Amino acid sequence: MDKHKPSDEMIKDLDNILSKLNAMEIVASDDYQKNSIKIMRAIVDGQMHSINEFQHLKKAMDLLMLQLFDVQNKVKS
Protein backbone atom coordinates (compact mmCIF):
# COMPACT_ATOMS: atom_id res chain seq x y z
CA MET A 1 0.00 0.00 0.00
CA ASP A 2 1.36 3.41 -0.97
CA LYS A 3 2.00 6.06 1.65
CA HIS A 4 0.02 9.28 1.60
CA LYS A 5 1.55 12.36 0.07
CA PRO A 6 2.58 15.16 2.44
CA SER A 7 -0.18 17.70 2.98
CA ASP A 8 1.77 20.47 1.23
CA GLU A 9 2.03 18.33 -1.88
CA MET A 10 -1.67 17.43 -1.75
CA ILE A 11 -2.60 21.12 -1.45
CA LYS A 12 -0.34 21.92 -4.41
CA ASP A 13 -1.99 19.18 -6.50
CA LEU A 14 -5.46 20.42 -5.58
CA ASP A 15 -4.46 23.97 -6.43
CA ASN A 16 -3.31 22.76 -9.86
CA ILE A 17 -6.67 21.04 -10.31
CA LEU A 18 -8.44 24.31 -9.45
CA SER A 19 -6.38 26.07 -12.11
CA LYS A 20 -7.42 23.47 -14.67
CA LEU A 21 -11.05 23.79 -13.64
CA ASN A 22 -10.85 27.57 -14.10
CA ALA A 23 -9.49 27.05 -17.60
CA MET A 24 -12.22 24.51 -18.35
CA GLU A 25 -14.88 26.94 -17.19
CA ILE A 26 -13.63 29.58 -19.61
CA VAL A 27 -14.02 27.29 -22.61
CA ALA A 28 -17.23 25.61 -21.39
CA SER A 29 -19.91 25.96 -24.03
CA ASP A 30 -23.12 25.22 -22.16
CA ASP A 31 -24.73 25.41 -18.73
CA TYR A 32 -24.30 21.67 -18.11
CA GLN A 33 -20.52 21.93 -18.44
CA LYS A 34 -20.36 25.09 -16.34
CA ASN A 35 -22.48 23.55 -13.58
CA SER A 36 -20.38 20.36 -13.63
CA ILE A 37 -17.24 22.45 -13.21
CA LYS A 38 -18.80 24.34 -10.30
CA ILE A 39 -19.55 21.02 -8.59
CA MET A 40 -15.98 19.80 -9.13
CA ARG A 41 -14.63 23.10 -7.81
CA ALA A 42 -16.75 22.75 -4.65
CA ILE A 43 -15.40 19.23 -4.11
CA VAL A 44 -11.78 20.35 -4.55
CA ASP A 45 -12.32 23.32 -2.22
CA GLY A 46 -13.79 20.95 0.36
CA GLN A 47 -10.78 18.66 0.08
CA MET A 48 -8.39 21.57 0.58
CA HIS A 49 -10.38 22.73 3.60
CA SER A 50 -10.34 19.21 5.08
CA ILE A 51 -6.57 18.94 4.70
CA ASN A 52 -6.08 22.32 6.38
CA GLU A 53 -8.44 21.41 9.23
CA PHE A 54 -6.61 18.11 9.73
CA GLN A 55 -3.34 20.03 10.07
CA HIS A 56 -4.94 22.22 12.75
CA LEU A 57 -6.15 19.13 14.61
CA LYS A 58 -2.68 17.61 14.52
CA LYS A 59 -1.18 20.77 16.00
CA ALA A 60 -3.84 20.88 18.70
CA MET A 61 -3.18 17.24 19.61
CA ASP A 62 0.57 17.92 19.82
CA LEU A 63 -0.03 20.87 22.15
CA LEU A 64 -2.37 18.76 24.27
CA MET A 65 0.24 16.01 24.58
CA LEU A 66 2.86 18.55 25.68
CA GLN A 67 0.49 19.82 28.35
CA LEU A 68 -0.21 16.28 29.53
CA PHE A 69 3.51 15.58 29.84
CA ASP A 70 3.96 18.80 31.81
CA VAL A 71 1.18 17.80 34.20
CA GLN A 72 2.63 14.30 34.54
CA ASN A 73 6.09 15.69 35.34
CA LYS A 74 4.64 18.07 37.94
CA VAL A 75 2.69 15.24 39.59
CA LYS A 76 5.79 13.03 39.79
CA SER A 77 7.95 15.73 41.36
Secondary structure, DSSP 4 states (H G I P E B T S, - for coil): -PPPPPHHHHHHHHHHHHHHHHHHHHH--SHHHHHHHHHHHHHHHHHHHHHHHHHHHHHHHHHHHHHHHHHHHHHH-
